[in-house]
Amino acid sequence: MMNETEKTQKPQWAMAIDLDRCTGCEACVVACRIENNIAVVGPEESARDRSMNWIRIERYMEGEFPDVRVRFRPVLCQHCQEAPCEPVCPVYATYHTEEGLNAQVYNRCVGTRYCANNCPYSVRFFNFFDPQWPAPLEKSLNPEVSIRTRGVMEKCTFCIQRIRKGEEKARDEDRAVRDGDVIPACVGSCPTKAMYFGNIADSNSEVARLARSNRAERLMEDLGTEPRVIYLRKRDQA
């Protein structure tokens, strides 16, 4: 049985990514696209900087030939606690939830793209056209995720549909959300287990433990955005 504190305390969702384990395979990119009904824009639109990916793999080359190393870093919405995208939206289509998520209300968005202009991580995307899925790709659509229309912004939601499902299951069982109850598509698809997701407010959770590591860092943390995505440096950099 949950006590009163557990019933009223909201989880604070966060993600940790171990760069020492990431191989740049992009399984997370594919899983995210299928789970969240991300449309394929095609090579011509991608060439015009209109690609649509809620998560991307950035590659860095270090060293000089022949001693060259490749670094990989998955980059998605950082769900900043001081999100630069939120205050510039004129219609409050992007806002902060009690669970620390940077949320997006699609049917409120009027497509000013101010949020994308103000995002230092380049992780917000604009729908220039109504989405299309050439056959047989329409059979892969997830009925639990709304399809965004032309003229609205979209981005990573930490798979909010999976978060709600995990919270509802815990509520039905009259207990607090446990570590592992919520697994976003990218986390579940990672073959090297480089990605972790959980309640950072729970000091016993894996995400909270990793956030305390001496390898922990946040992307562009000098900007003061306070991201909820924590990266673990490669061990030879720690």
C-alpha positions in Angstrom: 0.0 0.0 0.0 1.2 3.5 -0.8 1.5 6.0 2.0 0.1 9.6 1.5 3.5 11.0 0.6 4.0 8.5 -2.2 0.5 9.1 -3.5 1.1 12.9 -3.9 4.7 12.9 -4.9 5.2 13.1 -8.6 8.1 11.1 -10.3 10.8 13.3 -11.8 11.8 11.6 -15.0 15.3 11.6 -16.4 17.6 9.7 -18.7 21.2 8.6 -18.4 23.3 7.7 -21.4 26.6 5.8 -21.0 28.9 7.0 -23.9 31.3 4.3 -23.0 28.7 1.7 -24.2 27.2 3.6 -27.2 28.4 2.1 -30.5 26.4 4.4 -32.7 24.3 1.6 -34.2 21.2 3.9 -34.3 18.8 1.2 -33.0 17.4 3.9 -30.8 16.7 6.1 -33.8 14.8 3.4 -35.6 12.8 2.4 -32.5 11.9 6.0 -31.7 10.7 6.6 -35.3 8.4 3.5 -35.2 7.1 4.1 -31.7 6.2 7.7 -32.2 4.9 7.8 -35.7 7.7 10.0 -37.1 7.1 10.6 -40.8 9.7 10.0 -43.5 10.4 13.3 -45.3 12.7 11.9 -48.0 16.1 12.9 -49.3 15.1 16.1 -51.0 13.6 17.6 -47.9 16.5 16.4 -45.8 18.9 18.2 -48.1 16.9 21.3 -47.3 17.5 20.8 -43.6 14.0 19.6 -43.0 14.9 16.1 -41.7 12.7 14.7 -38.9 14.4 12.7 -36.2 13.5 13.0 -32.5 16.9 11.5 -31.6 20.1 11.6 -33.6 23.6 10.1 -33.2 26.4 12.7 -33.3 29.8 11.5 -34.3 33.1 13.0 -33.3 36.6 12.1 -34.6 39.5 12.5 -32.2 43.2 12.1 -32.8 45.3 12.1 -35.9 45.6 9.4 -38.5 46.2 6.5 -38.0 45.4 6.9 -34.3 41.8 8.1 -34.8 38.9 7.4 -32.5 35.2 7.8 -33.2 33.0 9.1 -30.4 29.2 8.7 -30.5 26.6 10.8 -28.6 22.8 10.3 -28.9 21.1 13.7 -28.8 17.4 14.1 -28.0 15.2 16.7 -26.3 17.1 17.4 -23.0 13.8 18.2 -21.1 15.5 21.2 -19.6 14.3 22.4 -16.2 15.0 25.9 -17.4 13.9 25.3 -20.9 14.7 28.2 -23.3 11.9 27.0 -25.7 9.1 27.5 -23.2 9.0 31.3 -22.5 9.1 32.2 -26.2 6.0 30.3 -27.2 3.2 32.9 -27.8 0.4 30.4 -27.3 1.9 28.2 -24.5 2.0 25.2 -26.7 5.2 24.1 -25.0 5.1 24.0 -21.2 6.7 22.2 -18.2 4.9 19.4 -16.4 5.0 18.5 -12.7 7.1 15.5 -13.6 9.9 17.6 -15.1 9.0 17.0 -18.7 9.0 19.6 -21.5 5.6 18.9 -23.1 4.1 19.9 -26.4 0.4 20.5 -27.1 0.1 19.9 -30.8 -3.4 21.3 -31.4 -2.4 24.5 -29.7 0.8 25.1 -31.7 0.5 27.7 -34.5 3.9 27.0 -35.9 5.8 30.2 -35.2 9.0 28.0 -34.7 10.2 30.4 -31.9 10.9 27.3 -29.8 13.1 25.8 -32.4 15.0 29.1 -32.8 15.6 29.2 -29.0 16.6 25.6 -28.5 20.4 25.3 -28.3 20.3 21.6 -28.9 18.5 21.7 -32.3 16.0 19.0 -31.2 12.7 20.5 -32.3 11.2 19.9 -35.7 8.6 21.6 -37.8 6.1 19.8 -40.0 6.3 21.5 -43.4 3.9 19.0 -45.0 1.2 16.6 -43.8 2.9 13.4 -43.0 2.8 10.5 -45.4 3.7 6.8 -45.0 4.1 5.0 -48.3 2.7 1.5 -48.3 3.3 -0.7 -46.4 4.8 1.6 -43.8 1.3 2.8 -42.7 0.9 -0.6 -41.1 3.6 0.3 -38.6 1.7 3.3 -37.1 1.3 3.3 -33.3 -2.4 3.9 -32.4 -1.3 5.2 -28.9 0.6 8.2 -30.4 -1.2 11.1 -32.2 -0.1 12.0 -35.8 1.1 15.5 -36.1 -0.2 17.7 -38.9 1.4 20.3 -41.1 2.3 23.5 -39.4 3.1 22.2 -35.9 6.3 21.6 -34.0 7.3 18.2 -32.5 10.1 16.6 -30.5 11.0 13.8 -28.1 8.4 13.2 -25.3 10.4 10.6 -23.4 7.6 8.3 -24.8 4.9 9.9 -22.7 2.5 7.2 -23.7 4.7 4.6 -22.0 5.1 6.8 -19.0 1.3 7.1 -18.6 0.9 3.4 -19.0 3.5 2.7 -16.3 2.0 5.2 -13.9 -1.6 3.8 -14.5 -0.4 0.3 -13.8 1.3 1.4 -10.5 -1.9 3.3 -9.5 -4.0 0.2 -10.2 -1.7 -1.8 -8.0 -1.8 0.9 -5.3 1.9 1.4 -5.3 4.6 3.9 -6.3 6.2 3.7 -9.7 9.1 1.3 -9.5 12.4 1.5 -11.3 11.9 -0.3 -14.7 8.2 0.3 -14.9 8.7 2.8 -17.7 11.0 1.9 -20.6 11.0 4.4 -23.6 11.5 2.9 -27.0 15.1 4.1 -27.4 16.1 2.6 -24.0 14.4 -0.8 -24.7 16.0 -1.1 -28.1 19.6 -0.3 -27.1 21.6 -3.6 -27.7 24.5 -2.5 -25.4 22.3 -1.2 -22.6 23.8 2.3 -22.9 20.6 4.1 -22.0 18.7 4.2 -18.7 15.4 5.9 -17.7 13.8 6.4 -14.4 12.7 8.6 -11.5 15.7 10.8 -10.5 13.9 11.9 -7.4 14.2 8.3 -6.1 17.7 8.1 -4.7 17.7 4.3 -5.2 16.9 4.4 -8.9 19.6 3.5 -11.5 19.3 7.0 -13.1 19.8 8.7 -9.7 22.8 6.6 -9.0 24.4 7.3 -12.4 23.7 11.0 -12.0 25.9 10.9 -8.9 28.8 9.4 -10.9 32.0 11.3 -11.3 31.6 10.6 -15.1 28.2 12.4 -15.2 27.9 15.5 -17.3 25.2 17.5 -19.1 25.2 18.8 -22.6 26.1 22.5 -22.7 25.4 22.7 -19.0 27.2 26.1 -18.9 24.0 27.5 -20.5 22.1 26.9 -17.2 19.3 25.0 -18.9 19.5 22.1 -16.3 18.9 19.2 -18.7 17.3 16.0 -17.5 19.5 13.9 -19.8 22.7 12.9 -18.1 25.7 11.7 -20.1 28.4 9.5 -18.7 31.8 10.3 -20.2 33.9 7.6 -21.7 36.2 6.1 -19.0 39.4 7.4 -20.7 37.9 10.9 -20.4 36.7 10.7 -16.8 
